[in-house]
Amino acid sequence: MSERIKKVAVIGAGVMGHGIAQVLATSGYQVALVDISQELLQKAIEKIKWSLSKFVEKKRLRPQDADDALARIKPTTSYEEAAKDIDLAIECVPENMNLKKKIFAELDRLSPPHAILSSNTSTLSITEMAKATNRPDKVAGLHFFNPPQMMLLVEVIKGQFTSDEVVNVLMDLCRKIGKTPILVKKDVRGFVVNRVLGAVFLEVFWTLARKEASIEAIDASVKYEGGFPMGWFELADFVGLDIVAATGQVMYEAYGERFKPCPEVIEPLVTSGKLGQKTGVGFYDWSKGRPRIPFNLAGEYDVDRSWAVAVNEAAWLVYDDVATPVDIDTGMKLGTGWPSGPCEYADKVGIDSMLNKLKALYEKYKMELYRPCPLLEDYIKKGWLGKKSGRGFYTYT
């Protein structure tokens, strides 16, 4: 199906844009890379050259293939030139809805009628962007993870008007460029990965605000006991605290009290410009590289609290028919490096055990974050406890 895609325009040559352009060009696609100045485009091309040289150095790409990939990327400041004969556009500009709508209207005007228009947004509404065009059935989300050259996951988001054919073409394209797509069946805020992650961030932010555990104790427990690649505060610093705060606000507006923000933990850092790794300081000091999280504090935070809210949010995604358990689990493992997906974790330890944990937390704190999703209650009523009963999120034989 994706055979019909040969030429792609990538709009925005920043971190995500130039990475996505590189991935497509390496897979044989012709790419027009668009930005507002030659200077920005030149910087992007230099970064692509550097990245390709690393792939060659590590014997993951032949020198000739790297040269060919670079030759397939045409940098331009002209939308007309970029869009005139494309089959697909991927918009990668900052998370500003008005800017995105302006770009979608322009792409709609300039690109051929068959072209699919997609956005790499991580939080904003695909349906809203589609309304700026005369082809809403051909608008979808194509959310790559950072850095796109390395990360295998892509969330394919079906907007309210997106046709099944367009979804299938994009899923197929992702596989062709060596990525693993997961389908987000509804245009909901946070899609899959950021929604589950958002719930976990809130659980530890509130735990810190209540002075129940320190930043280091939470992160040590999560890393050394939970087997996660990074502690939650370390991860927040890595993502950027401004982005974590902005995404959190979007989720609060979408889901209400379940995503009630914890301003006292994150706002003072954001307002003082301490945004994490990119500014050298956030929850941790990054000036000497990655923070060293003391091993001896592991065990001072109950990691199952993180799992409980992750399982609960995964249950809401299934309950609302946004994603399947297998796609949720794939998303969390490939998008964030989790040792297990929340659905398979719940099935392994017992859905009853996760439900009891949530009920105890809800009883103690009276916060919507911990109120169990009706799906979990429903599974228990049916006797679906996970692996031990042969059925949970998954069926076991």
C-alpha positions in Angstrom: 0.0 0.0 0.0 2.8 2.4 0.9 4.3 1.8 -2.6 2.4 5.0 -3.6 4.6 7.1 -1.3 7.8 8.1 -3.0 8.3 11.8 -2.2 8.0 13.3 1.3 8.1 16.8 2.6 9.3 17.3 6.1 8.3 20.7 7.5 10.7 21.9 10.2 14.4 21.0 10.3 14.8 20.9 14.1 15.7 17.9 16.2 12.8 15.8 15.1 12.5 17.1 11.6 16.0 16.5 10.5 16.0 13.1 12.2 12.9 12.0 10.4 14.2 13.3 7.1 17.4 11.2 7.6 15.3 8.0 8.4 13.2 8.4 5.3 16.2 9.2 3.0 18.1 6.2 4.3 15.1 4.1 3.4 15.2 5.3 -0.2 12.6 8.1 -0.1 13.1 11.5 -1.8 12.8 14.2 0.9 12.2 17.9 0.7 13.3 19.4 4.1 11.7 22.8 4.7 12.5 25.5 7.2 12.3 29.3 7.4 16.0 30.1 6.7 19.0 28.7 4.8 21.0 28.9 8.0 18.7 26.6 9.9 18.7 24.2 6.9 22.5 24.2 6.7 22.7 23.3 10.5 20.2 20.5 9.9 22.2 19.1 7.0 25.4 19.2 9.1 23.7 17.3 11.8 22.4 14.7 9.3 25.9 14.3 7.9 27.3 13.8 11.4 24.6 11.2 12.3 25.1 9.3 9.0 28.9 9.2 9.6 28.2 7.6 13.0 26.1 4.9 11.4 29.0 4.3 8.9 31.5 4.2 11.7 29.4 1.6 13.6 29.1 -0.5 10.4 25.3 0.0 10.4 25.5 1.8 7.0 27.9 1.5 4.0 29.6 4.8 3.0 27.9 4.7 -0.4 24.5 4.3 1.2 25.1 7.3 3.5 26.1 9.4 0.5 23.0 8.3 -1.4 20.8 9.1 1.6 22.2 12.6 1.8 21.7 13.2 -1.9 18.0 12.3 -1.5 17.5 15.3 0.9 16.7 18.6 -0.8 16.7 21.5 1.7 14.4 24.4 0.8 12.7 27.5 2.3 10.0 27.3 -0.4 6.7 25.5 0.4 5.8 25.6 -3.3 8.9 23.8 -4.3 8.7 21.2 -1.5 5.0 20.4 -1.8 4.4 20.4 -5.6 4.7 16.7 -6.2 4.7 15.0 -2.8 2.8 11.9 -1.6 3.2 12.7 2.1 4.0 15.7 4.3 5.2 15.4 7.9 4.9 18.6 9.9 7.5 18.9 12.7 7.2 22.5 13.9 6.9 23.7 17.5 3.7 22.7 19.5 1.6 25.7 18.6 -1.8 25.0 17.1 -2.2 28.2 15.2 1.2 27.7 13.5 0.3 24.1 12.6 -3.1 25.1 11.2 -1.4 27.7 9.0 1.1 25.1 7.7 -1.6 22.5 7.1 -3.7 25.1 5.1 -0.7 26.0 3.0 0.3 22.3 2.4 -3.4 21.6 1.5 -3.3 24.4 -1.1 0.1 23.4 -2.6 0.3 19.6 -2.6 -1.4 17.2 -5.0 -4.9 16.0 -4.1 -3.7 12.5 -3.2 -1.0 13.6 -0.7 -1.4 12.6 2.9 -0.7 15.4 5.4 0.6 14.3 8.9 1.8 15.9 12.1 4.6 14.8 14.4 2.8 16.5 17.4 3.1 14.7 20.7 0.1 16.5 22.3 -2.1 18.5 20.0 -5.4 17.5 18.2 -5.0 16.0 14.7 -8.8 16.6 14.1 -8.3 20.3 14.8 -5.4 20.5 12.2 -7.5 18.5 9.7 -10.2 21.2 9.9 -7.7 23.7 8.3 -7.7 21.6 5.1 -10.0 20.4 2.4 -8.8 16.8 2.8 -9.6 15.9 6.5 -9.7 12.2 5.6 -6.1 12.4 4.5 -4.8 14.0 7.8 -3.3 11.9 10.5 -0.7 11.9 13.3 2.7 10.4 12.8 4.4 10.7 16.2 8.1 9.7 16.1 10.2 9.5 19.3 13.4 11.3 20.0 15.9 10.7 18.5 14.0 9.3 15.4 17.2 7.8 13.9 17.4 5.4 16.9 13.9 5.0 18.4 11.8 2.3 16.9 8.4 3.5 17.9 5.9 5.6 15.9 2.4 6.4 17.2 0.0 6.5 14.2 -3.0 8.6 15.2 -6.4 8.4 13.6 -8.1 11.8 13.7 -11.9 12.1 13.7 -12.0 12.2 9.9 -8.9 10.1 9.0 -9.8 7.3 6.5 -8.8 3.7 7.3 -6.9 3.6 4.0 -4.6 6.5 5.1 -4.0 4.8 8.5 -3.0 1.6 6.7 -0.7 3.4 4.3 1.1 5.1 7.3 1.3 1.9 9.3 2.8 0.2 6.3 5.3 3.1 5.7 6.5 2.9 9.3 7.3 -0.8 8.9 9.1 -0.1 5.6 11.4 2.4 7.2 12.3 0.0 10.0 9.9 1.3 12.7 7.3 -0.4 14.8 4.0 1.5 14.5 1.2 1.4 17.1 -2.3 2.5 16.3 -3.9 5.2 18.4 -7.6 4.7 17.3 -8.9 8.0 18.7 -7.5 11.5 18.7 -7.0 11.8 22.5 -4.5 14.0 24.3 -1.2 12.4 25.1 -2.0 9.5 22.7 -0.7 6.4 24.4 2.9 6.8 25.7 2.7 10.3 27.1 -0.7 9.6 28.7 0.6 6.6 30.6 3.9 8.4 31.4 1.9 11.5 32.5 0.1 9.5 35.2 3.4 8.1 36.5 5.0 11.5 36.6 2.0 12.8 38.7 2.2 9.9 41.1 5.9 10.7 41.9 5.5 14.5 41.9 2.7 14.1 44.5 4.7 11.6 46.5 7.6 14.1 46.6 5.2 17.0 47.5 3.8 15.0 50.4 7.4 14.4 51.5 6.9 10.6 51.5 10.2 10.0 49.6 13.1 12.0 48.2 13.9 12.5 44.5 16.9 10.2 44.8 15.0 7.5 46.8 12.2 7.4 44.2 14.7 7.3 41.3 16.9 4.7 42.9 13.9 2.4 43.6 12.6 2.8 40.1 16.0 2.1 38.5 17.5 -0.5 40.7 14.4 -2.3 41.9 12.0 -1.6 39.1 14.5 -2.2 36.3 13.5 1.0 34.5 16.2 2.6 32.4 15.9 6.0 34.1 14.4 7.3 37.4 11.2 9.3 36.9 12.8 12.6 37.9 15.9 11.9 35.8 13.6 11.2 32.8 11.6 14.4 33.4 14.9 16.3 33.3 15.9 14.5 30.1 12.6 15.3 28.4 12.7 18.9 29.6 10.6 20.2 32.5 8.9 22.9 30.4 7.7 20.1 28.1 6.6 17.9 31.0 4.7 20.9 32.6 3.1 21.9 29.2 2.0 18.3 28.4 0.7 18.0 32.0 -1.5 21.0 31.5 -2.9 19.7 28.2 -3.7 16.4 30.0 -5.4 18.2 32.9 -7.6 20.2 30.4 -8.5 16.9 28.6 -9.0 14.5 31.6 -9.7 16.8 34.5 -9.0 15.8 38.1 -7.3 12.5 37.2 -4.5 14.6 35.8 -4.5 17.3 38.5 -1.1 18.9 38.3 1.3 19.2 41.2 2.6 22.8 40.7 4.7 23.1 43.8 7.1 20.5 42.5 7.7 21.6 38.9 6.6 25.2 38.6 9.4 26.8 40.7 12.0 25.0 38.5 10.3 26.0 35.2 9.9 29.7 36.2 13.5 29.9 37.2 14.7 28.5 33.9 15.9 25.2 35.4 14.5 23.0 32.7 16.6 19.8 33.1 19.5 18.4 31.0 19.2 21.1 28.3 19.9 23.9 30.7 22.3 22.0 32.9 20.1 21.8 36.0 16.5 20.7 36.8 15.7 18.2 39.5 19.4 17.2 39.2 22.6 19.0 38.3 23.6 17.8 34.8 26.7 20.0 34.5 29.0 17.0 35.0 27.0 14.7 32.9 24.3 12.2 33.9 23.4 12.3 37.6 24.7 9.4 39.8 21.7 8.0 41.7 22.8 6.4 44.9 22.1 2.6 44.9 21.6 2.5 48.7 18.3 4.4 48.6 16.6 1.7 46.5 13.6 0.4 48.4 12.5 3.6 50.0 9.8 4.0 47.5 7.2 1.4 46.5 7.6 1.0 42.7 4.3 -0.8 42.5 2.7 2.6 43.1 4.1 3.7 39.7 3.0 0.5 38.1 -0.5 0.8 39.6 -1.2 4.3 38.0 0.4 3.1 34.8 -1.9 0.0 34.7 -4.9 2.2 35.6 -4.2 4.6 32.7 -3.6 1.7 30.3 -7.0 0.3 31.4 -8.6 3.7 30.6 -7.0 3.5 27.1 -8.5 0.0 26.5 -11.8 1.0 28.1 -12.1 4.1 25.9 -11.1 2.0 22.8 -8.1 4.2 22.1 -5.5 1.3 21.9 -5.1 -2.4 22.3 -3.2 -3.9 25.2 -0.5 -5.1 22.8 0.0 -1.7 21.3 0.0 0.0 24.7 2.7 -2.5 25.9 4.7 -2.1 22.7 4.5 1.7 23.1 5.8 1.8 26.6 8.7 -0.7 25.9 9.9 0.9 22.7 9.0 4.5 23.4 10.4 4.7 26.9 12.5 1.5 27.4 10.2 0.0 30.1 11.2 -3.5 31.1 7.5 -4.6 30.7 4.3 -3.0 29.4 1.7 -2.1 32.0 -0.9 -4.6 30.7 1.5 -7.6 30.7 2.8 -6.5 34.1 -0.7 -6.4 35.6 -1.4 -9.9 34.1 1.9 -11.2 35.6 1.4 -9.9 39.2 -2.4 -10.2 39.1 -4.9 -7.6 38.2 -6.5 -8.1 41.6 -3.2 -7.1 43.2 -3.0 -3.9 41.1 -6.7 -3.1 41.8 -6.1 -3.5 45.6 -3.1 -1.2 45.4 -5.2 1.5 43.6 -8.0 1.1 46.0 -5.7 1.5 49.0 -4.1 4.6 47.4 -7.5 6.1 46.6 -8.7 5.4 50.1 -5.6 7.1 51.6 -5.4 10.2 49.3 -8.9 10.6 47.8 -7.3 11.6 44.5 -8.8 10.8 41.2 -5.4 9.7 39.9 -5.9 6.5 42.0 -9.6 5.9 41.3 -9.7 2.5 39.6 -10.8 2.4 36.0 -14.2 0.5 35.7 -12.5 -1.9 33.3 -10.3 -3.3 36.1 -13.4 -3.8 38.3 -15.1 -5.5 35.4 -12.2 -7.9 34.8 -12.2 -8.9 38.4 -16.0 -9.6 38.3 -15.4 -11.9 35.3 -12.6 -13.7 37.2 -10.0 -12.3 34.7 -7.1 -11.9 37.1 -4.2 -12.3 34.6 -1.9 -15.2 33.9 -3.0 -17.2 37.0 -6.6 -17.3 35.8 -5.8 -17.7 32.1 -7.3 -14.4 31.1 -6.6 -10.7 31.9 -5.7 -8.0 29.4 -4.4 -11.0 27.4 -5.7 -14.6 26.9 -3.4 -17.4 28.1 -3.7 -21.0 27.0 
